[in-house]
Amino acid sequence: MSASQHPLAALEPHRTVEVPGAELAVSRHCEPREGLPPALFVHGLGGSADNWLELLDRLADDVDGEAVDLPGFGHSAPPLDGDLTLSGHVRAVIGYLEETGRGPVHLLGNSLGGAVAVRLAALRPDLVRSLTLISPALPELPPQRTAWSTGLLALPGVAGLIRRRSRGADPESATADLLRLVYGDPAGIPAHRRARAVDEYRRRAALPYSLGALTGSARGIVSAYTERGGQALWRQAEQVTAPVLLVYGLKDKLVSYRSARRACAAFRDARLLVLPDSGHVAMLEHPEPVARAVRELLAEADGRG
């Protein structure tokens, strides 16, 4: 069954979890399930917990899953100290896991969320059972040409330029541009998912901090790409001890498949899923094969435990 055919439920109303320096919105797909292993889903740049709804739905009988909105995204307010660096987002997620006592969890991350997950797993292996990385934002130099637009968000003054150009912008057209960037086949996006994306664009556009959170986090990613020594993301990938599932789409315009070879070599215990027709958000575009691969990873992780 394809994503367009699968009935899409809604996330339950989010709850707010206070962590040091921030308040995080956390969402679930269904009521807590006793006896299932805990899992945490972390979205990418400009995304939210809603990006995980399809995968949460398909894994509802396998994990007790929650999806977090990173500081400044979704329904989470910006961090109190304004720290939108990669390490700032990592601290917020660690704070959530410590505050709720849900760790160790099966940790799933997309794009920026994938980079967050890698650094977290390297620094706090006690909090991670397994790692699923969907188009993780790991350093790729030079970036592919279609990813330059994301890098440009990090430049000084870009936020003001975007704000001026977006005044009176048509939400449907702006959302369509974004969907073309992250989907491998924009024509195949189900109507309900497209409508949800437009509604979220309108909601976010009305928030005074949304653009600052986007550009600030983009600068955080670019800065993380330049870090050396123990903080280098590829060095941290080598330190991850948990089993890792890597998911890449051949039509990804933001994270090139060429990164997959380096990622497979960097992680100690990695397996790879390549989706020829997926773009940057495989969990939205092809949730069924992603869910199957995650179940296989869960079984391996449980066997190790």
One Martini backbone bead per residue (centre of mass of N, CA, C, O) as a GRO file, in nm:
protein
  305
    1MET     BB    1   0.094   0.036   0.025
    2SER     BB    2   0.070   0.353  -0.024
    3ALA     BB    3   0.065   0.667   0.098
    4SER     BB    4  -0.198   0.747  -0.068
    5GLN     BB    5  -0.369   0.487   0.046
    6HIS     BB    6  -0.315   0.545   0.331
    7PRO     BB    7  -0.453   0.604   0.617
    8LEU     BB    8  -0.456   0.926   0.788
    9ALA     BB    9  -0.384   1.018   1.079
   10ALA     BB   10  -0.347   1.188   1.379
   11LEU     BB   11  -0.204   1.364   1.596
   12GLU     BB   12  -0.183   1.418   1.899
   13PRO     BB   13  -0.186   1.632   2.124
   14HIS     BB   14   0.048   1.813   2.242
   15ARG     BB   15   0.316   1.828   2.463
   16THR     BB   16   0.503   1.978   2.731
   17VAL     BB   17   0.861   1.989   2.780
   18GLU     BB   18   1.085   2.063   3.022
   19VAL     BB   19   1.403   2.200   2.960
   20PRO     BB   20   1.701   2.317   2.948
   21GLY     BB   21   1.619   2.624   2.785
   22ALA     BB   22   1.335   2.470   2.716
   23GLU     BB   23   1.032   2.396   2.520
   24LEU     BB   24   0.884   2.089   2.424
   25ALA     BB   25   0.718   1.945   2.168
   26VAL     BB   26   0.513   1.645   2.200
   27SER     BB   27   0.424   1.361   1.999
   28ARG     BB   28   0.158   1.134   1.911
   29HIS     BB   29  -0.031   0.869   1.762
   30CYS     BB   30  -0.081   0.719   2.041
   31GLU     BB   31  -0.118   0.553   2.296
   32PRO     BB   32   0.047   0.416   2.525
   33ARG     BB   33   0.266   0.120   2.504
   34GLU     BB   34   0.296  -0.147   2.670
   35GLY     BB   35   0.601  -0.331   2.604
   36LEU     BB   36   0.728  -0.119   2.428
   37PRO     BB   37   0.971   0.031   2.281
   38PRO     BB   38   1.127   0.321   2.281
   39ALA     BB   39   1.078   0.616   2.066
   40LEU     BB   40   1.252   0.872   1.865
   41PHE     BB   41   1.162   1.160   1.662
   42VAL     BB   42   1.366   1.363   1.429
   43HIS     BB   43   1.365   1.633   1.250
   44GLY     BB   44   1.416   1.869   1.014
   45LEU     BB   45   1.463   2.139   0.843
   46GLY     BB   46   1.150   2.292   0.880
   47GLY     BB   47   1.016   2.089   1.052
   48SER     BB   48   0.825   1.821   1.219
   49ALA     BB   49   0.645   1.581   1.372
   50ASP     BB   50   0.455   1.538   1.119
   51ASN     BB   51   0.674   1.388   0.938
   52TRP     BB   52   0.610   1.099   1.115
   53LEU     BB   53   0.322   0.984   1.088
   54GLU     BB   54   0.347   0.744   0.890
   55LEU     BB   55   0.559   0.587   1.062
   56LEU     BB   56   0.409   0.575   1.328
   57ASP     BB   57   0.175   0.412   1.216
   58ARG     BB   58   0.349   0.156   1.118
   59LEU     BB   59   0.495   0.136   1.429
   60ALA     BB   60   0.270   0.098   1.657
   61ASP     BB   61   0.348  -0.229   1.712
   62ASP     BB   62   0.676  -0.176   1.784
   63VAL     BB   63   0.653   0.117   1.919
   64ASP     BB   64   0.689   0.384   2.157
   65GLY     BB   65   0.614   0.675   2.002
   66GLU     BB   66   0.793   0.991   1.962
   67ALA     BB   67   0.770   1.341   1.863
   68VAL     BB   68   0.989   1.612   1.817
   69ASP     BB   69   1.026   1.958   1.860
   70LEU     BB   70   1.242   2.165   1.790
   71PRO     BB   71   1.371   2.449   1.860
   72GLY     BB   72   1.152   2.666   1.668
   73PHE     BB   73   0.964   2.424   1.594
   74GLY     BB   74   0.660   2.386   1.532
   75HIS     BB   75   0.554   2.400   1.883
   76SER     BB   76   0.831   2.520   1.950
   77ALA     BB   77   1.007   2.730   2.107
   78PRO     BB   78   1.257   2.905   2.142
   79PRO     BB   79   1.533   2.932   2.292
   80LEU     BB   80   1.631   3.123   2.554
   81ASP     BB   81   1.945   3.156   2.434
   82GLY     BB   82   1.940   3.113   2.106
   83ASP     BB   83   2.043   2.815   2.060
   84LEU     BB   84   2.084   2.677   1.710
   85THR     BB   85   2.272   2.469   1.728
   86LEU     BB   86   2.346   2.150   1.719
   87SER     BB   87   2.413   2.130   2.024
   88GLY     BB   88   2.153   2.262   2.119
   89HIS     BB   89   1.964   2.038   2.012
   90VAL     BB   90   2.094   1.808   2.166
   91ARG     BB   91   2.040   1.912   2.452
   92ALA     BB   92   1.732   1.905   2.428
   93VAL     BB   93   1.704   1.597   2.380
   94ILE     BB   94   1.848   1.508   2.632
   95GLY     BB   95   1.656   1.652   2.824
   96TYR     BB   96   1.411   1.484   2.750
   97LEU     BB   97   1.524   1.202   2.827
   98GLU     BB   98   1.583   1.278   3.124
   99GLU     BB   99   1.303   1.385   3.212
  100THR     BB  100   1.140   1.110   3.117
  101GLY     BB  101   1.310   0.830   3.117
  102ARG     BB  102   1.318   0.677   2.812
  103GLY     BB  103   1.585   0.575   2.826
  104PRO     BB  104   1.662   0.389   2.592
  105VAL     BB  105   1.634   0.459   2.241
  106HIS     BB  106   1.491   0.465   1.940
  107LEU     BB  107   1.659   0.658   1.695
  108LEU     BB  108   1.515   0.907   1.472
  109GLY     BB  109   1.653   1.079   1.173
  110ASN     BB  110   1.621   1.382   0.972
  111SER     BB  111   1.876   1.533   0.867
  112LEU     BB  112   1.919   1.726   1.115
  113GLY     BB  113   1.819   1.492   1.297
  114GLY     BB  114   2.056   1.309   1.217
  115ALA     BB  115   2.282   1.480   1.339
  116VAL     BB  116   2.171   1.479   1.622
  117ALA     BB  117   2.179   1.168   1.658
  118VAL     BB  118   2.481   1.126   1.625
  119ARG     BB  119   2.583   1.306   1.855
  120LEU     BB  120   2.421   1.172   2.078
  121ALA     BB  121   2.530   0.877   2.044
  122ALA     BB  122   2.827   0.958   2.103
  123LEU     BB  123   2.782   1.104   2.389
  124ARG     BB  124   2.504   0.903   2.463
  125PRO     BB  125   2.484   0.570   2.459
  126ASP     BB  126   2.274   0.527   2.701
  127LEU     BB  127   2.020   0.656   2.508
  128VAL     BB  128   2.084   0.425   2.276
  129ARG     BB  129   1.980   0.149   2.077
  130SER     BB  130   1.920   0.293   1.798
  131LEU     BB  131   1.979   0.399   1.444
  132THR     BB  132   1.791   0.618   1.224
  133LEU     BB  133   1.898   0.745   0.899
  134ILE     BB  134   1.750   1.007   0.702
  135SER     BB  135   1.924   1.192   0.531
  136PRO     BB  136   2.179   1.288   0.669
  137ALA     BB  137   2.352   1.585   0.794
  138LEU     BB  138   2.643   1.535   0.659
  139PRO     BB  139   2.933   1.612   0.551
  140GLU     BB  140   2.945   1.774   0.214
  141LEU     BB  141   3.231   1.806  -0.003
  142PRO     BB  142   3.077   1.925  -0.216
  143PRO     BB  143   2.780   2.026  -0.263
  144GLN     BB  144   2.513   1.992  -0.422
  145ARG     BB  145   2.359   2.218  -0.618
  146THR     BB  146   2.059   2.168  -0.493
  147ALA     BB  147   2.176   2.262  -0.187
  148TRP     BB  148   2.242   2.572  -0.185
  149SER     BB  149   1.983   2.700  -0.066
  150THR     BB  150   2.041   2.608   0.225
  151GLY     BB  151   2.316   2.749   0.264
  152LEU     BB  152   2.207   3.045   0.217
  153LEU     BB  153   2.055   3.071   0.494
  154ALA     BB  154   2.336   3.137   0.654
  155LEU     BB  155   2.345   3.412   0.557
  156PRO     BB  156   2.371   3.727   0.604
  157GLY     BB  157   2.043   3.877   0.555
  158VAL     BB  158   1.842   3.656   0.450
  159ALA     BB  159   1.598   3.690   0.632
  160GLY     BB  160   1.516   3.972   0.531
  161LEU     BB  161   1.482   3.898   0.234
  162ILE     BB  162   1.264   3.684   0.272
  163ARG     BB  163   1.061   3.862   0.416
  164ARG     BB  164   1.017   4.062   0.182
  165ARG     BB  165   0.941   3.846  -0.044
  166SER     BB  166   0.696   3.703   0.135
  167ARG     BB  167   0.507   3.921   0.112
  168GLY     BB  168   0.210   3.796   0.003
  169ALA     BB  169   0.247   3.509  -0.030
  170ASP     BB  170   0.163   3.212  -0.165
  171PRO     BB  171   0.124   2.923   0.008
  172GLU     BB  172   0.097   2.719  -0.223
  173SER     BB  173   0.356   2.798  -0.381
  174ALA     BB  174   0.561   2.777  -0.150
  175THR     BB  175   0.503   2.480  -0.086
  176ALA     BB  176   0.564   2.362  -0.365
  177ASP     BB  177   0.865   2.435  -0.363
  178LEU     BB  178   0.939   2.260  -0.119
  179LEU     BB  179   0.835   1.986  -0.222
  180ARG     BB  180   1.026   1.975  -0.471
  181LEU     BB  181   1.287   1.957  -0.294
  182VAL     BB  182   1.207   1.685  -0.101
  183TYR     BB  183   1.084   1.535  -0.339
  184GLY     BB  184   1.102   1.305  -0.595
  185ASP     BB  185   0.761   1.302  -0.638
  186PRO     BB  186   0.540   1.551  -0.634
  187ALA     BB  187   0.294   1.420  -0.792
  188GLY     BB  188   0.258   1.189  -0.548
  189ILE     BB  189   0.126   1.368  -0.351
  190PRO     BB  190  -0.099   1.371  -0.133
  191ALA     BB  191  -0.357   1.578  -0.065
  192HIS     BB  192  -0.341   1.570   0.248
  193ARG     BB  193  -0.037   1.644   0.265
  194ARG     BB  194  -0.046   1.911   0.114
  195ALA     BB  195  -0.252   2.050   0.304
  196ARG     BB  196  -0.078   2.031   0.560
  197ALA     BB  197   0.157   2.202   0.451
  198VAL     BB  198  -0.003   2.463   0.407
  199ASP     BB  199  -0.103   2.500   0.697
  200GLU     BB  200   0.182   2.514   0.822
  201TYR     BB  201   0.282   2.759   0.668
  202ARG     BB  202   0.076   2.958   0.780
  203ARG     BB  203   0.141   2.924   1.078
  204ARG     BB  204   0.448   2.995   1.063
  205ALA     BB  205   0.424   3.279   0.923
  206ALA     BB  206   0.287   3.405   1.198
  207LEU     BB  207   0.560   3.373   1.331
  208PRO     BB  208   0.821   3.573   1.445
  209TYR     BB  209   1.053   3.320   1.467
  210SER     BB  210   1.072   3.121   1.222
  211LEU     BB  211   1.301   3.238   1.041
  212GLY     BB  212   1.521   3.248   1.260
  213ALA     BB  213   1.524   2.942   1.314
  214LEU     BB  214   1.603   2.857   1.030
  215THR     BB  215   1.869   3.024   0.990
  216GLY     BB  216   2.009   2.942   1.254
  217SER     BB  217   2.016   2.634   1.191
  218ALA     BB  218   2.171   2.658   0.928
  219ARG     BB  219   2.425   2.773   1.060
  220GLY     BB  220   2.469   2.527   1.244
  221ILE     BB  221   2.532   2.327   1.019
  222VAL     BB  222   2.766   2.472   0.885
  223SER     BB  223   2.941   2.479   1.139
  224ALA     BB  224   2.954   2.169   1.183
  225TYR     BB  225   3.110   2.113   0.912
  226THR     BB  226   3.383   2.269   1.039
  227GLU     BB  227   3.446   2.077   1.247
  228ARG     BB  228   3.693   1.947   1.463
  229GLY     BB  229   3.781   1.667   1.586
  230GLY     BB  230   3.564   1.549   1.824
  231GLN     BB  231   3.323   1.731   1.675
  232ALA     BB  232   3.322   1.577   1.433
  233LEU     BB  233   3.085   1.402   1.273
  234TRP     BB  234   3.252   1.168   1.153
  235ARG     BB  235   3.390   1.102   1.420
  236GLN     BB  236   3.125   1.043   1.573
  237ALA     BB  237   3.030   0.810   1.397
  238GLU     BB  238   3.270   0.620   1.489
  239GLN     BB  239   3.152   0.615   1.801
  240VAL     BB  240   2.915   0.452   1.735
  241THR     BB  241   2.756   0.153   1.883
  242ALA     BB  242   2.503   0.142   1.754
  243PRO     BB  243   2.282   0.038   1.547
  244VAL     BB  244   2.253   0.115   1.186
  245LEU     BB  245   2.025   0.294   0.973
  246LEU     BB  246   2.042   0.370   0.626
  247VAL     BB  247   1.869   0.631   0.433
  248TYR     BB  248   1.842   0.663   0.073
  249GLY     BB  249   1.784   0.882  -0.202
  250LEU     BB  250   1.829   0.920  -0.549
  251LYS     BB  251   1.634   1.205  -0.542
  252ASP     BB  252   1.813   1.376  -0.368
  253LYS     BB  253   1.874   1.737  -0.336
  254LEU     BB  254   2.049   1.753  -0.045
  255VAL     BB  255   2.145   1.441  -0.019
  256SER     BB  256   2.381   1.251  -0.129
  257TYR     BB  257   2.449   0.921  -0.209
  258ARG     BB  258   2.763   0.943  -0.179
  259SER     BB  259   2.746   0.934   0.144
  260ALA     BB  260   2.692   0.631   0.199
  261ARG     BB  261   2.974   0.511   0.188
  262ARG     BB  262   3.092   0.670   0.426
  263ALA     BB  263   2.881   0.585   0.634
  264CYS     BB  264   2.930   0.277   0.624
  265ALA     BB  265   3.232   0.314   0.720
  266ALA     BB  266   3.191   0.474   0.991
  267PHE     BB  267   3.002   0.277   1.098
  268ARG     BB  268   3.021  -0.016   1.273
  269ASP     BB  269   2.684  -0.084   1.244
  270ALA     BB  270   2.573  -0.111   0.919
  271ARG     BB  271   2.279  -0.040   0.719
  272LEU     BB  272   2.124  -0.031   0.383
  273LEU     BB  273   1.880   0.194   0.226
  274VAL     BB  274   1.766   0.213  -0.112
  275LEU     BB  275   1.565   0.467  -0.286
  276PRO     BB  276   1.511   0.545  -0.611
  277ASP     BB  277   1.229   0.744  -0.562
  278SER     BB  278   1.355   0.915  -0.345
  279GLY     BB  279   1.413   1.172  -0.144
  280HIS     BB  280   1.452   1.346   0.163
  281VAL     BB  281   1.155   1.197   0.263
  282ALA     BB  282   1.104   0.874   0.295
  283MET     BB  283   0.889   0.860   0.533
  284LEU     BB  284   0.676   1.000   0.335
  285GLU     BB  285   0.709   0.853   0.049
  286HIS     BB  286   0.826   0.547   0.181
  287PRO     BB  287   0.714   0.398   0.459
  288GLU     BB  288   0.714   0.091   0.418
  289PRO     BB  289   1.021   0.022   0.369
  290VAL     BB  290   1.116   0.168   0.620
  291ALA     BB  291   0.960   0.001   0.830
  292ARG     BB  292   1.087  -0.271   0.763
  293ALA     BB  293   1.380  -0.188   0.829
  294VAL     BB  294   1.326  -0.111   1.122
  295ARG     BB  295   1.231  -0.388   1.221
  296GLU     BB  296   1.500  -0.528   1.166
  297LEU     BB  297   1.662  -0.352   1.359
  298LEU     BB  298   1.507  -0.416   1.618
  299ALA     BB  299   1.570  -0.719   1.620
  300GLU     BB  300   1.876  -0.686   1.639
  301ALA     BB  301   1.886  -0.514   1.896
  302ASP     BB  302   1.739  -0.719   2.077
  303GLY     BB  303   1.948  -0.949   2.033
  304ARG     BB  304   2.184  -0.791   2.169
  305GLY     BB  305   2.023  -0.744   2.456
   0.00000   0.00000   0.00000
